[in-house]
Amino acid sequence: MGRKRGIYVWVDEDVWSRFKQFVLAKHGKLHAALSSELTEAIKRYLAETGVTYTQDRASRLRRELESIRSEVLKLVEPGGSIPRRMLEDIVRRVSGVMDRRSVGARIEALIAEGFLQRNWHVSQRGDVFKVVGVGDLREEGGSIREDR
């Protein structure tokens, strides 16, 4: 185990009381045992739910990106351009996110996978995008790529 860190958190009184009773019953003391049992509980929680949560989130994001690509292609053919505002409207409508950072993250994901490119020839501000290609997008090694 690595370095230890003191923390201060707010926990429901009943949950904390039950946890302390569990530790006391198991170890016959709270000192030192409380810390190690809480650490183990957190590790078990992360092992059980951490992976499935991130997998669910990643698959949801892949589905969102596929839907966004589909909507873009209804409006713009490959090789054509789409303004940022129109792209943002599509992202908001399809994914349901409203905040600027979440919308921007989805646009950046479409750029990273090669579906979009900033069209600097049309706009020096980078707010016009060229629709590059549609290929078959698949997950490969934790990232999304485009087969051409």
mmCIF file of the C-alpha atoms, coordinates in Angstrom:
data_MODEL
# 
_entry.id   MODEL 
# 
loop_
_atom_site.group_PDB 
_atom_site.id 
_atom_site.type_symbol 
_atom_site.label_atom_id 
_atom_site.label_alt_id 
_atom_site.label_comp_id 
_atom_site.label_asym_id 
_atom_site.label_entity_id 
_atom_site.label_seq_id 
_atom_site.pdbx_PDB_ins_code 
_atom_site.Cartn_x 
_atom_site.Cartn_y 
_atom_site.Cartn_z 
_atom_site.occupancy 
_atom_site.B_iso_or_equiv 
_atom_site.pdbx_formal_charge 
_atom_site.auth_seq_id 
_atom_site.auth_comp_id 
_atom_site.auth_asym_id 
_atom_site.auth_atom_id 
_atom_site.pdbx_PDB_model_num 
ATOM 1   C CA . MET A 1 1   ? 0.000   0.000  0.000   1.00 0.00 ? 1   MET A CA 1 
ATOM 2   C CA . GLY A 1 2   ? 1.218   3.516  -0.789  1.00 0.00 ? 2   GLY A CA 1 
ATOM 3   C CA . ARG A 1 3   ? 1.354   6.610  1.338   1.00 0.00 ? 3   ARG A CA 1 
ATOM 4   C CA . LYS A 1 4   ? -1.612  7.274  3.584   1.00 0.00 ? 4   LYS A CA 1 
ATOM 5   C CA . ARG A 1 5   ? -3.705  10.397 3.415   1.00 0.00 ? 5   ARG A CA 1 
ATOM 6   C CA . GLY A 1 6   ? -6.002  11.871 6.014   1.00 0.00 ? 6   GLY A CA 1 
ATOM 7   C CA . ILE A 1 7   ? -9.426  12.774 4.652   1.00 0.00 ? 7   ILE A CA 1 
ATOM 8   C CA . TYR A 1 8   ? -12.503 14.516 5.931   1.00 0.00 ? 8   TYR A CA 1 
ATOM 9   C CA . VAL A 1 9   ? -15.824 13.576 4.402   1.00 0.00 ? 9   VAL A CA 1 
ATOM 10  C CA . TRP A 1 10  ? -19.469 13.882 5.286   1.00 0.00 ? 10  TRP A CA 1 
ATOM 11  C CA . VAL A 1 11  ? -21.178 10.490 5.602   1.00 0.00 ? 11  VAL A CA 1 
ATOM 12  C CA . ASP A 1 12  ? -24.732 9.621  6.549   1.00 0.00 ? 12  ASP A CA 1 
ATOM 13  C CA . GLU A 1 13  ? -24.781 9.064  10.335  1.00 0.00 ? 13  GLU A CA 1 
ATOM 14  C CA . ASP A 1 14  ? -26.589 5.728  10.145  1.00 0.00 ? 14  ASP A CA 1 
ATOM 15  C CA . VAL A 1 15  ? -24.223 4.361  7.485   1.00 0.00 ? 15  VAL A CA 1 
ATOM 16  C CA . TRP A 1 16  ? -21.160 5.451  9.459   1.00 0.00 ? 16  TRP A CA 1 
ATOM 17  C CA . SER A 1 17  ? -22.526 3.991  12.687  1.00 0.00 ? 17  SER A CA 1 
ATOM 18  C CA . ARG A 1 18  ? -23.253 0.642  10.992  1.00 0.00 ? 18  ARG A CA 1 
ATOM 19  C CA . PHE A 1 19  ? -19.785 0.616  9.427   1.00 0.00 ? 19  PHE A CA 1 
ATOM 20  C CA . LYS A 1 20  ? -18.101 1.292  12.778  1.00 0.00 ? 20  LYS A CA 1 
ATOM 21  C CA . GLN A 1 21  ? -20.187 -1.486 14.404  1.00 0.00 ? 21  GLN A CA 1 
ATOM 22  C CA . PHE A 1 22  ? -19.101 -3.870 11.643  1.00 0.00 ? 22  PHE A CA 1 
ATOM 23  C CA . VAL A 1 23  ? -15.408 -2.999 12.159  1.00 0.00 ? 23  VAL A CA 1 
ATOM 24  C CA . LEU A 1 24  ? -15.705 -3.287 15.937  1.00 0.00 ? 24  LEU A CA 1 
ATOM 25  C CA . ALA A 1 25  ? -17.393 -6.689 15.661  1.00 0.00 ? 25  ALA A CA 1 
ATOM 26  C CA . LYS A 1 26  ? -14.779 -7.943 13.184  1.00 0.00 ? 26  LYS A CA 1 
ATOM 27  C CA . HIS A 1 27  ? -11.617 -6.601 14.881  1.00 0.00 ? 27  HIS A CA 1 
ATOM 28  C CA . GLY A 1 28  ? -12.670 -5.873 18.453  1.00 0.00 ? 28  GLY A CA 1 
ATOM 29  C CA . LYS A 1 29  ? -11.283 -2.348 18.115  1.00 0.00 ? 29  LYS A CA 1 
ATOM 30  C CA . LEU A 1 30  ? -11.664 0.734  15.950  1.00 0.00 ? 30  LEU A CA 1 
ATOM 31  C CA . HIS A 1 31  ? -8.177  2.232  16.082  1.00 0.00 ? 31  HIS A CA 1 
ATOM 32  C CA . ALA A 1 32  ? -6.226  1.295  12.928  1.00 0.00 ? 32  ALA A CA 1 
ATOM 33  C CA . ALA A 1 33  ? -8.867  -1.267 11.937  1.00 0.00 ? 33  ALA A CA 1 
ATOM 34  C CA . LEU A 1 34  ? -11.312 1.462  10.886  1.00 0.00 ? 34  LEU A CA 1 
ATOM 35  C CA . SER A 1 35  ? -8.791  2.922  8.438   1.00 0.00 ? 35  SER A CA 1 
ATOM 36  C CA . SER A 1 36  ? -7.824  -0.420 6.905   1.00 0.00 ? 36  SER A CA 1 
ATOM 37  C CA . GLU A 1 37  ? -11.452 -1.595 6.565   1.00 0.00 ? 37  GLU A CA 1 
ATOM 38  C CA . LEU A 1 38  ? -12.490 1.683  4.939   1.00 0.00 ? 38  LEU A CA 1 
ATOM 39  C CA . THR A 1 39  ? -9.581  1.387  2.507   1.00 0.00 ? 39  THR A CA 1 
ATOM 40  C CA . GLU A 1 40  ? -10.607 -2.190 1.660   1.00 0.00 ? 40  GLU A CA 1 
ATOM 41  C CA . ALA A 1 41  ? -14.250 -1.139 1.233   1.00 0.00 ? 41  ALA A CA 1 
ATOM 42  C CA . ILE A 1 42  ? -13.228 1.579  -1.213  1.00 0.00 ? 42  ILE A CA 1 
ATOM 43  C CA . LYS A 1 43  ? -10.990 -0.857 -3.134  1.00 0.00 ? 43  LYS A CA 1 
ATOM 44  C CA . ARG A 1 44  ? -13.834 -3.403 -3.396  1.00 0.00 ? 44  ARG A CA 1 
ATOM 45  C CA . TYR A 1 45  ? -16.240 -0.711 -4.548  1.00 0.00 ? 45  TYR A CA 1 
ATOM 46  C CA . LEU A 1 46  ? -13.840 0.468  -7.248  1.00 0.00 ? 46  LEU A CA 1 
ATOM 47  C CA . ALA A 1 47  ? -13.152 -3.098 -8.379  1.00 0.00 ? 47  ALA A CA 1 
ATOM 48  C CA . GLU A 1 48  ? -16.855 -3.933 -8.625  1.00 0.00 ? 48  GLU A CA 1 
ATOM 49  C CA . THR A 1 49  ? -18.291 -0.730 -10.082 1.00 0.00 ? 49  THR A CA 1 
ATOM 50  C CA . GLY A 1 50  ? -15.411 1.292  -11.507 1.00 0.00 ? 50  GLY A CA 1 
ATOM 51  C CA . VAL A 1 51  ? -14.820 -0.814 -14.588 1.00 0.00 ? 51  VAL A CA 1 
ATOM 52  C CA . THR A 1 52  ? -18.468 -1.285 -15.501 1.00 0.00 ? 52  THR A CA 1 
ATOM 53  C CA . TYR A 1 53  ? -19.180 2.415  -15.039 1.00 0.00 ? 53  TYR A CA 1 
ATOM 54  C CA . THR A 1 54  ? -16.369 3.463  -17.357 1.00 0.00 ? 54  THR A CA 1 
ATOM 55  C CA . GLN A 1 55  ? -17.314 0.761  -19.884 1.00 0.00 ? 55  GLN A CA 1 
ATOM 56  C CA . ASP A 1 56  ? -20.950 1.907  -19.831 1.00 0.00 ? 56  ASP A CA 1 
ATOM 57  C CA . ARG A 1 57  ? -19.869 5.519  -20.230 1.00 0.00 ? 57  ARG A CA 1 
ATOM 58  C CA . ALA A 1 58  ? -17.532 4.672  -23.119 1.00 0.00 ? 58  ALA A CA 1 
ATOM 59  C CA . SER A 1 59  ? -20.198 2.669  -24.962 1.00 0.00 ? 59  SER A CA 1 
ATOM 60  C CA . ARG A 1 60  ? -22.738 5.459  -24.408 1.00 0.00 ? 60  ARG A CA 1 
ATOM 61  C CA . LEU A 1 61  ? -20.253 7.971  -25.831 1.00 0.00 ? 61  LEU A CA 1 
ATOM 62  C CA . ARG A 1 62  ? -19.616 5.733  -28.867 1.00 0.00 ? 62  ARG A CA 1 
ATOM 63  C CA . ARG A 1 63  ? -23.372 5.546  -29.521 1.00 0.00 ? 63  ARG A CA 1 
ATOM 64  C CA . GLU A 1 64  ? -23.670 9.334  -29.149 1.00 0.00 ? 64  GLU A CA 1 
ATOM 65  C CA . LEU A 1 65  ? -20.827 9.930  -31.598 1.00 0.00 ? 65  LEU A CA 1 
ATOM 66  C CA . GLU A 1 66  ? -22.371 7.523  -34.093 1.00 0.00 ? 66  GLU A CA 1 
ATOM 67  C CA . SER A 1 67  ? -25.689 9.382  -33.855 1.00 0.00 ? 67  SER A CA 1 
ATOM 68  C CA . ILE A 1 68  ? -23.959 12.749 -34.210 1.00 0.00 ? 68  ILE A CA 1 
ATOM 69  C CA . ARG A 1 69  ? -22.080 11.505 -37.308 1.00 0.00 ? 69  ARG A CA 1 
ATOM 70  C CA . SER A 1 70  ? -25.346 10.255 -38.774 1.00 0.00 ? 70  SER A CA 1 
ATOM 71  C CA . GLU A 1 71  ? -27.082 13.599 -38.201 1.00 0.00 ? 71  GLU A CA 1 
ATOM 72  C CA . VAL A 1 72  ? -24.161 15.534 -39.687 1.00 0.00 ? 72  VAL A CA 1 
ATOM 73  C CA . LEU A 1 73  ? -24.206 13.323 -42.783 1.00 0.00 ? 73  LEU A CA 1 
ATOM 74  C CA . LYS A 1 74  ? -27.920 14.030 -43.252 1.00 0.00 ? 74  LYS A CA 1 
ATOM 75  C CA . LEU A 1 75  ? -27.001 17.694 -43.704 1.00 0.00 ? 75  LEU A CA 1 
ATOM 76  C CA . VAL A 1 76  ? -23.506 17.646 -45.208 1.00 0.00 ? 76  VAL A CA 1 
ATOM 77  C CA . GLU A 1 77  ? -21.882 15.232 -47.636 1.00 0.00 ? 77  GLU A CA 1 
ATOM 78  C CA . PRO A 1 78  ? -18.298 14.082 -47.043 1.00 0.00 ? 78  PRO A CA 1 
ATOM 79  C CA . GLY A 1 79  ? -15.980 16.828 -48.247 1.00 0.00 ? 79  GLY A CA 1 
ATOM 80  C CA . GLY A 1 80  ? -18.473 19.537 -47.340 1.00 0.00 ? 80  GLY A CA 1 
ATOM 81  C CA . SER A 1 81  ? -18.273 22.037 -44.492 1.00 0.00 ? 81  SER A CA 1 
ATOM 82  C CA . ILE A 1 82  ? -20.392 22.611 -41.414 1.00 0.00 ? 82  ILE A CA 1 
ATOM 83  C CA . PRO A 1 83  ? -20.288 25.683 -39.155 1.00 0.00 ? 83  PRO A CA 1 
ATOM 84  C CA . ARG A 1 84  ? -19.551 25.192 -35.460 1.00 0.00 ? 84  ARG A CA 1 
ATOM 85  C CA . ARG A 1 85  ? -22.942 26.542 -34.341 1.00 0.00 ? 85  ARG A CA 1 
ATOM 86  C CA . MET A 1 86  ? -24.794 24.037 -36.480 1.00 0.00 ? 86  MET A CA 1 
ATOM 87  C CA . LEU A 1 87  ? -22.535 21.255 -35.205 1.00 0.00 ? 87  LEU A CA 1 
ATOM 88  C CA . GLU A 1 88  ? -23.114 22.349 -31.598 1.00 0.00 ? 88  GLU A CA 1 
ATOM 89  C CA . ASP A 1 89  ? -26.883 22.299 -32.151 1.00 0.00 ? 89  ASP A CA 1 
ATOM 90  C CA . ILE A 1 90  ? -26.659 18.737 -33.476 1.00 0.00 ? 90  ILE A CA 1 
ATOM 91  C CA . VAL A 1 91  ? -24.539 17.637 -30.511 1.00 0.00 ? 91  VAL A CA 1 
ATOM 92  C CA . ARG A 1 92  ? -26.967 19.214 -28.008 1.00 0.00 ? 92  ARG A CA 1 
ATOM 93  C CA . ARG A 1 93  ? -29.999 17.670 -29.681 1.00 0.00 ? 93  ARG A CA 1 
ATOM 94  C CA . VAL A 1 94  ? -28.522 14.196 -30.091 1.00 0.00 ? 94  VAL A CA 1 
ATOM 95  C CA . SER A 1 95  ? -26.578 13.810 -26.842 1.00 0.00 ? 95  SER A CA 1 
ATOM 96  C CA . GLY A 1 96  ? -28.712 15.948 -24.553 1.00 0.00 ? 96  GLY A CA 1 
ATOM 97  C CA . VAL A 1 97  ? -25.698 17.802 -23.130 1.00 0.00 ? 97  VAL A CA 1 
ATOM 98  C CA . MET A 1 98  ? -25.974 21.555 -22.868 1.00 0.00 ? 98  MET A CA 1 
ATOM 99  C CA . ASP A 1 99  ? -22.800 22.868 -21.280 1.00 0.00 ? 99  ASP A CA 1 
ATOM 100 C CA . ARG A 1 100 ? -20.117 24.244 -23.575 1.00 0.00 ? 100 ARG A CA 1 
ATOM 101 C CA . ARG A 1 101 ? -17.321 21.937 -22.364 1.00 0.00 ? 101 ARG A CA 1 
ATOM 102 C CA . SER A 1 102 ? -19.333 18.733 -22.912 1.00 0.00 ? 102 SER A CA 1 
ATOM 103 C CA . VAL A 1 103 ? -20.388 19.865 -26.376 1.00 0.00 ? 103 VAL A CA 1 
ATOM 104 C CA . GLY A 1 104 ? -16.786 20.809 -27.168 1.00 0.00 ? 104 GLY A CA 1 
ATOM 105 C CA . ALA A 1 105 ? -15.509 17.456 -25.913 1.00 0.00 ? 105 ALA A CA 1 
ATOM 106 C CA . ARG A 1 106 ? -17.774 15.614 -28.341 1.00 0.00 ? 106 ARG A CA 1 
ATOM 107 C CA . ILE A 1 107 ? -16.659 17.816 -31.218 1.00 0.00 ? 107 ILE A CA 1 
ATOM 108 C CA . GLU A 1 108 ? -13.014 17.208 -30.283 1.00 0.00 ? 108 GLU A CA 1 
ATOM 109 C CA . ALA A 1 109 ? -13.717 13.445 -30.208 1.00 0.00 ? 109 ALA A CA 1 
ATOM 110 C CA . LEU A 1 110 ? -15.076 13.664 -33.772 1.00 0.00 ? 110 LEU A CA 1 
ATOM 111 C CA . ILE A 1 111 ? -11.914 15.534 -34.806 1.00 0.00 ? 111 ILE A CA 1 
ATOM 112 C CA . ALA A 1 112 ? -9.649  13.031 -33.011 1.00 0.00 ? 112 ALA A CA 1 
ATOM 113 C CA . GLU A 1 113 ? -11.255 10.068 -34.750 1.00 0.00 ? 113 GLU A CA 1 
ATOM 114 C CA . GLY A 1 114 ? -10.817 11.762 -38.127 1.00 0.00 ? 114 GLY A CA 1 
ATOM 115 C CA . PHE A 1 115 ? -14.480 12.374 -38.951 1.00 0.00 ? 115 PHE A CA 1 
ATOM 116 C CA . LEU A 1 116 ? -14.051 16.180 -38.866 1.00 0.00 ? 116 LEU A CA 1 
ATOM 117 C CA . GLN A 1 117 ? -11.219 18.597 -39.575 1.00 0.00 ? 117 GLN A CA 1 
ATOM 118 C CA . ARG A 1 118 ? -11.066 22.291 -38.831 1.00 0.00 ? 118 ARG A CA 1 
ATOM 119 C CA . ASN A 1 119 ? -11.319 24.145 -42.123 1.00 0.00 ? 119 ASN A CA 1 
ATOM 120 C CA . TRP A 1 120 ? -8.753  26.910 -41.594 1.00 0.00 ? 120 TRP A CA 1 
ATOM 121 C CA . HIS A 1 121 ? -9.094  28.065 -45.221 1.00 0.00 ? 121 HIS A CA 1 
ATOM 122 C CA . VAL A 1 122 ? -12.713 29.071 -44.648 1.00 0.00 ? 122 VAL A CA 1 
ATOM 123 C CA . SER A 1 123 ? -12.374 30.438 -41.111 1.00 0.00 ? 123 SER A CA 1 
ATOM 124 C CA . GLN A 1 124 ? -9.221  31.534 -39.321 1.00 0.00 ? 124 GLN A CA 1 
ATOM 125 C CA . ARG A 1 125 ? -11.090 31.139 -36.025 1.00 0.00 ? 125 ARG A CA 1 
ATOM 126 C CA . GLY A 1 126 ? -11.474 27.405 -36.604 1.00 0.00 ? 126 GLY A CA 1 
ATOM 127 C CA . ASP A 1 127 ? -15.252 27.517 -36.314 1.00 0.00 ? 127 ASP A CA 1 
ATOM 128 C CA . VAL A 1 128 ? -15.971 25.791 -39.636 1.00 0.00 ? 128 VAL A CA 1 
ATOM 129 C CA . PHE A 1 129 ? -15.374 22.054 -39.980 1.00 0.00 ? 129 PHE A CA 1 
ATOM 130 C CA . LYS A 1 130 ? -14.820 19.864 -43.014 1.00 0.00 ? 130 LYS A CA 1 
ATOM 131 C CA . VAL A 1 131 ? -16.599 16.504 -42.951 1.00 0.00 ? 131 VAL A CA 1 
ATOM 132 C CA . VAL A 1 132 ? -13.745 14.179 -43.898 1.00 0.00 ? 132 VAL A CA 1 
ATOM 133 C CA . GLY A 1 133 ? -15.077 10.668 -44.132 1.00 0.00 ? 133 GLY A CA 1 
ATOM 134 C CA . VAL A 1 134 ? -17.663 8.225  -43.002 1.00 0.00 ? 134 VAL A CA 1 
ATOM 135 C CA . GLY A 1 135 ? -15.954 4.786  -43.097 1.00 0.00 ? 135 GLY A CA 1 
ATOM 136 C CA . ASP A 1 136 ? -16.629 2.098  -40.570 1.00 0.00 ? 136 ASP A CA 1 
ATOM 137 C CA . LEU A 1 137 ? -15.784 3.447  -37.117 1.00 0.00 ? 137 LEU A CA 1 
ATOM 138 C CA . ARG A 1 138 ? -14.792 0.791  -34.628 1.00 0.00 ? 138 ARG A CA 1 
ATOM 139 C CA . GLU A 1 139 ? -13.314 0.655  -31.182 1.00 0.00 ? 139 GLU A CA 1 
ATOM 140 C CA . GLU A 1 140 ? -9.697  -0.412 -31.194 1.00 0.00 ? 140 GLU A CA 1 
ATOM 141 C CA . GLY A 1 141 ? -7.528  -0.522 -28.098 1.00 0.00 ? 141 GLY A CA 1 
ATOM 142 C CA . GLY A 1 142 ? -9.723  1.817  -26.081 1.00 0.00 ? 142 GLY A CA 1 
ATOM 143 C CA . SER A 1 143 ? -9.946  4.483  -28.778 1.00 0.00 ? 143 SER A CA 1 
ATOM 144 C CA . ILE A 1 144 ? -12.192 5.037  -31.724 1.00 0.00 ? 144 ILE A CA 1 
ATOM 145 C CA . ARG A 1 145 ? -10.685 4.937  -35.190 1.00 0.00 ? 145 ARG A CA 1 
ATOM 146 C CA . GLU A 1 146 ? -11.906 5.135  -38.771 1.00 0.00 ? 146 GLU A CA 1 
ATOM 147 C CA . ASP A 1 147 ? -11.365 2.356  -41.304 1.00 0.00 ? 147 ASP A CA 1 
ATOM 148 C CA . ARG A 1 148 ? -10.965 3.828  -44.763 1.00 0.00 ? 148 ARG A CA 1 
# 
